[in-house]
Amino acid sequence: MNRLRKSATIGSLVAAAALALAGTSAAQAAGTSPDAPWCTGDDLLIAAHDMRPTSSPNKGHVISFTAAEGVTCTIGGSLSNVRFLDAEGRDMNVPLTGGQGEYTEATVSGYSSAVVYIGSPKKSSSVTPAFIQFDLPGQGSLGDRIVTAWPSWIGVPVQIGNIGWPVG
């Protein structure tokens, strides 16, 4: 299992996450609450992190979406208008791939969070952004614009998955 885990690429991690999230309607209903309002930027604590290093040819990052204290809300879909920014806030024009996979929703609260997995090739040209900027998904429109610190270098192009439950 360790060898299999180490050899998995971030692309397959993103694909596995999408397959895991693509379960039946009953499984999706178990992860969402019809009474939970749609998440806004004020409802969430959002942070980007490096994933544990592996022997994979890709470097992994994860953006976590944790509910603020006392909040329960629903989020789903994909991030829009993703940009990596330098320390002065300028767009670094990093090429992106991915998005528009299986649509899923997750209800986040004090006990559960949602994530977006991001992968980039280790053996490619790389950049070191200071921030990532994106628009949260809204209901029928774009949600709030978010800017959060980015933890380390990335290779190009960058593959971005959809919002979903953490894998494993």
C-alpha angles and dihedrals in degrees: 000000000000092000091049091048092049094049096050114108123223087246090060090044089055090046092047090050090051091050092047090050094046093075125134125302088257091055091049091047090054089058097048135057120217088209096054113099121230113275121254127189090263090057095056142067103212125191138162120222140181113249120229111284116255137177087257117123088238133073116225134216131174131203111209125207110200123176116248115245111296094007128123115180142150127244132174148148125048138316116257133211093015113189133171112219134201123230091277092052096254120146110254092202093232111181114242135201132183132041130118095071125137110332113237136163130213130193110221125201139143090303103040138041137186128229145198117212118216126190135185133177116264093209102056138078109300140201133196110224121193094206144014119219125195144148117248116231113262131193104274093340142042116295129217121320111245130197117186135166118273115220106212151339124316133200122227136285100035119213116212125193130201128270112275147125120310113265118236 
